[in-house]
Amino acid sequence: DLLTNIKKGTVKLEQLKKEELPEELRNLTLEQQKEYLDKLDQRRQELSRRALELDQKRRSYIAEKLKEDAKNAARDSFDGQVLNILQQQAGRANIRYGTQEKKKE
């Protein structure tokens, strides 16, 4: 990539021939080319920063969902479903089955 090579110093913009330049830079003056590449560099840095932010948000979201899923795993498992059905059937007969009552202070 031209921008990366210029930033590394392996390529000098002044030494490139017009034919070696990308199409969008060929009709620009040297100063305009530098401005264009500076804007492109700023845009890339902004996009990289945004991508890192979004990746962090994604990781946080996934971590939260995994915690929720771990909490719900017992309830969603086969044993949890059977217990839920038994609790519903016992509730019809006014029997509390396998529930813990919260103590009021």
Backbone as CSV, one residue per row, in Angstrom:
resi,resn,N_x,N_y,N_z,CA_x,CA_y,CA_z,C_x,C_y,C_z
1,ASP,0.840,-1.182,0.000,0.000,0.000,0.000,0.883,1.243,0.000
2,LEU,0.563,2.174,-0.847,1.374,3.381,-1.033,1.488,4.186,0.255
3,LEU,0.380,4.408,0.924,0.385,5.212,2.148,1.276,4.588,3.218
4,THR,1.165,3.301,3.392,1.978,2.597,4.385,3.461,2.702,4.044
5,ASN,3.795,2.507,2.787,5.198,2.587,2.368,5.756,3.997,2.527
6,ILE,4.950,5.014,2.282,5.399,6.393,2.472,5.625,6.667,3.956
7,LYS,4.711,6.185,4.805,4.858,6.383,6.248,6.099,5.667,6.782
8,LYS,6.393,4.476,6.251,7.580,3.727,6.677,8.866,4.368,6.159
9,GLY,8.754,5.133,5.092,9.924,5.753,4.494,10.567,4.908,3.413
10,THR,9.931,3.825,3.025,10.485,2.969,1.972,10.229,3.532,0.584
11,VAL,9.241,4.446,0.489,8.921,5.078,-0.794,8.800,6.574,-0.556
12,LYS,9.310,7.347,-1.484,9.155,8.804,-1.413,8.204,9.231,-2.528
13,LEU,7.200,9.985,-2.132,6.178,10.424,-3.069,6.794,11.235,-4.213
14,GLU,7.804,12.032,-3.903,8.438,12.891,-4.909,9.143,12.085,-6.000
15,GLN,9.573,10.873,-5.660,10.351,10.077,-6.607,9.493,9.162,-7.483
16,LEU,8.217,9.088,-7.199,7.343,8.218,-7.992,6.942,8.892,-9.302
17,LYS,6.874,8.097,-10.335,6.400,8.601,-11.635,4.873,8.613,-11.622
18,LYS,4.297,9.447,-12.447,2.830,9.545,-12.524,2.185,8.191,-12.821
19,GLU,2.834,7.382,-13.644,2.286,6.076,-14.015,2.266,5.106,-12.835
20,GLU,3.139,5.321,-11.861,3.217,4.438,-10.690,2.197,4.806,-9.617
21,LEU,1.632,5.972,-9.746,0.662,6.443,-8.753,-0.722,5.850,-9.018
22,PRO,-1.523,5.732,-7.966,-2.918,5.322,-8.173,-3.655,6.373,-9.011
23,GLU,-4.686,5.962,-9.661,-5.458,6.823,-10.567,-5.877,8.138,-9.913
24,GLU,-6.330,8.086,-8.667,-6.837,9.301,-8.012,-5.748,10.322,-7.683
25,LEU,-4.476,9.924,-7.730,-3.381,10.847,-7.434,-2.681,11.383,-8.680
26,ARG,-2.912,10.803,-9.791,-2.168,11.152,-11.007,-2.379,12.587,-11.471
27,ASN,-3.565,13.109,-11.339,-3.860,14.456,-11.844,-3.686,15.541,-10.790
28,LEU,-3.133,15.197,-9.627,-2.954,16.173,-8.552,-1.504,16.654,-8.498
29,THR,-1.333,17.858,-7.948,0.021,18.362,-7.732,0.617,17.627,-6.542
30,LEU,1.909,17.802,-6.317,2.580,17.130,-5.206,1.956,17.510,-3.868
31,GLU,1.662,18.808,-3.690,1.034,19.263,-2.442,-0.366,18.653,-2.278
32,GLN,-1.131,18.611,-3.347,-2.470,18.019,-3.293,-2.386,16.522,-2.987
33,GLN,-1.369,15.878,-3.540,-1.172,14.446,-3.254,-0.886,14.230,-1.771
34,LYS,-0.035,15.093,-1.209,0.295,14.983,0.223,-0.947,15.227,1.076
35,GLU,-1.742,16.224,0.724,-2.978,16.504,1.457,-3.940,15.317,1.366
36,TYR,-4.071,14.783,0.178,-4.955,13.632,-0.037,-4.508,12.456,0.830
37,LEU,-3.207,12.179,0.846,-2.683,11.059,1.633,-2.802,11.316,3.131
38,ASP,-2.644,12.579,3.557,-2.838,12.916,4.973,-4.284,12.678,5.394
39,LYS,-5.226,13.109,4.552,-6.645,12.886,4.855,-6.962,11.386,4.888
40,LEU,-6.387,10.665,3.946,-6.592,9.218,3.901,-6.043,8.555,5.165
41,ASP,-4.881,9.007,5.609,-4.266,8.465,6.819,-5.134,8.762,8.043
42,GLN,-5.632,9.993,8.144,-6.503,10.356,9.264,-7.772,9.509,9.265
43,ARG,-8.328,9.313,8.097,-9.555,8.504,7.976,-9.293,7.066,8.402
44,ARG,-8.160,6.521,7.982,-7.809,5.150,8.371,-7.622,5.032,9.878
45,GLN,-6.965,6.023,10.475,-6.767,5.993,11.924,-8.100,6.077,12.658
46,GLU,-8.990,6.923,12.165,-10.320,7.053,12.763,-11.094,5.737,12.657
47,LEU,-11.027,5.105,11.487,-11.726,3.836,11.292,-11.128,2.734,12.161
48,SER,-9.822,2.736,12.312,-9.170,1.736,13.169,-9.588,1.921,14.622
49,ARG,-9.613,3.178,15.065,-10.039,3.476,16.438,-11.480,3.034,16.651
50,ARG,-12.329,3.339,15.706,-13.755,2.971,15.797,-13.914,1.453,15.808
51,ALA,-13.129,0.778,14.980,-13.189,-0.686,14.934,-12.778,-1.275,16.284
52,LEU,-11.766,-0.705,16.913,-11.340,-1.187,18.226,-12.428,-0.951,19.275
53,GLU,-13.070,0.225,19.216,-14.169,0.517,20.146,-15.313,-0.480,19.966
54,LEU,-15.688,-0.707,18.724,-16.786,-1.642,18.452,-16.420,-3.065,18.868
55,ASP,-15.174,-3.443,18.663,-14.727,-4.772,19.077,-14.816,-4.912,20.591
56,GLN,-14.432,-3.856,21.325,-14.522,-3.889,22.788,-15.976,-4.006,23.239
57,LYS,-16.864,-3.233,22.600,-18.285,-3.315,22.939,-18.822,-4.709,22.639
58,ARG,-18.412,-5.274,21.518,-18.843,-6.621,21.134,-18.383,-7.652,22.154
59,ARG,-17.131,-7.542,22.569,-16.604,-8.477,23.571,-17.362,-8.366,24.893
60,SER,-17.662,-7.125,25.296,-18.415,-6.918,26.533,-19.811,-7.517,26.428
61,TYR,-20.451,-7.292,25.295,-21.794,-7.823,25.069,-21.786,-9.349,25.119
62,ILE,-20.813,-9.953,24.459,-20.720,-11.416,24.446,-20.472,-11.946,25.859
63,ALA,-19.602,-11.271,26.610,-19.324,-11.697,27.981,-20.593,-11.637,28.836
64,GLU,-21.381,-10.556,28.683,-22.640,-10.438,29.421,-23.604,-11.553,29.038
65,LYS,-23.730,-11.804,27.732,-24.648,-12.848,27.264,-24.222,-14.219,27.781
66,LEU,-22.923,-14.474,27.813,-22.446,-15.757,28.323,-22.760,-15.910,29.806
67,LYS,-22.640,-14.804,30.568,-22.998,-14.846,31.989,-24.486,-15.125,32.157
68,GLU,-25.314,-14.432,31.347,-26.767,-14.652,31.400,-27.103,-16.091,31.033
69,ASP,-26.464,-16.583,29.986,-26.723,-17.951,29.541,-26.321,-18.951,30.617
70,ALA,-25.238,-18.678,31.316,-24.802,-19.576,32.389,-25.841,-19.591,33.512
71,LYS,-26.408,-18.403,33.823,-27.440,-18.337,34.860,-28.705,-19.078,34.425
72,ASN,-29.030,-18.950,33.136,-30.252,-19.560,32.618,-30.066,-21.013,32.211
73,ALA,-28.846,-21.500,32.216,-28.581,-22.858,31.739,-29.339,-23.896,32.560
74,ALA,-29.340,-23.720,33.882,-30.041,-24.686,34.729,-31.541,-24.660,34.453
75,ARG,-32.064,-23.473,34.255,-33.494,-23.328,33.999,-33.854,-23.883,32.623
76,ASP,-32.978,-23.737,31.661,-33.259,-24.173,30.304,-32.894,-25.634,30.051
77,SER,-32.195,-26.262,30.997,-31.794,-27.649,30.799,-33.009,-28.571,30.922
78,PHE,-32.834,-29.836,30.572,-33.920,-30.801,30.667,-34.410,-30.919,32.107
79,ASP,-33.461,-31.022,33.038,-33.847,-31.124,34.454,-34.588,-29.877,34.910
80,GLY,-34.124,-28.729,34.443,-34.792,-27.479,34.799,-36.197,-27.429,34.249
81,GLN,-36.384,-27.923,33.026,-37.714,-27.942,32.416,-38.647,-28.887,33.174
82,VAL,-38.145,-30.041,33.563,-38.957,-31.000,34.330,-39.356,-30.384,35.665
83,LEU,-38.386,-29.740,36.345,-38.683,-29.092,37.621,-39.741,-28.010,37.434
84,ASN,-39.641,-27.253,36.372,-40.609,-26.194,36.086,-42.005,-26.777,35.891
85,ILE,-42.115,-27.859,35.147,-43.415,-28.513,34.926,-43.985,-29.031,36.245
86,LEU,-43.131,-29.668,37.059,-43.587,-30.174,38.364,-44.062,-29.031,39.265
87,GLN,-43.347,-27.910,39.226,-43.752,-26.758,40.031,-45.108,-26.224,39.574
88,GLN,-45.319,-26.184,38.266,-46.605,-25.708,37.750,-47.733,-26.645,38.163
89,GLN,-47.508,-27.947,38.039,-48.545,-28.909,38.406,-48.805,-28.887,39.904
90,ALA,-47.750,-28.747,40.692,-47.911,-28.691,42.146,-48.620,-27.398,42.545
91,GLY,-48.372,-26.326,41.816,-49.018,-25.051,42.115,-50.517,-25.123,41.955
92,ARG,-50.979,-25.941,41.021,-52.432,-26.102,40.831,-53.082,-26.747,42.054
93,ALA,-52.297,-27.521,42.781,-52.817,-28.180,43.989,-52.405,-27.409,45.242
94,ASN,-51.967,-26.167,45.081,-51.516,-25.329,46.190,-50.368,-25.949,46.974
95,ILE,-49.468,-26.596,46.264,-48.276,-27.190,46.872,-47.057,-26.475,46.288
96,ARG,-46.159,-26.093,47.180,-44.917,-25.482,46.710,-43.878,-26.577,46.590
97,TYR,-43.375,-26.709,45.386,-42.440,-27.795,45.111,-41.121,-27.229,44.594
98,GLY,-40.067,-27.434,45.378,-38.721,-27.051,44.935,-38.482,-25.571,44.782
99,THR,-39.237,-24.742,45.503,-38.976,-23.313,45.459,-38.474,-22.870,46.811
100,GLN,-37.657,-21.844,46.792,-37.147,-21.298,48.021,-37.874,-19.990,48.293
101,GLU,-38.377,-19.861,49.525,-39.066,-18.633,49.883,-38.043,-17.621,50.354
102,LYS,-38.250,-16.391,49.978,-37.360,-15.324,50.398,-37.781,-14.880,51.797
103,LYS,-36.775,-14.715,52.633,-37.063,-14.261,53.995,-37.216,-12.757,54.010
104,LYS,-38.229,-12.293,54.691,-38.461,-10.848,54.815,-37.846,-10.388,56.121
105,GLU,-37.131,-9.279,56.038,-36.463,-8.761,57.252,-37.206,-7.566,57.774
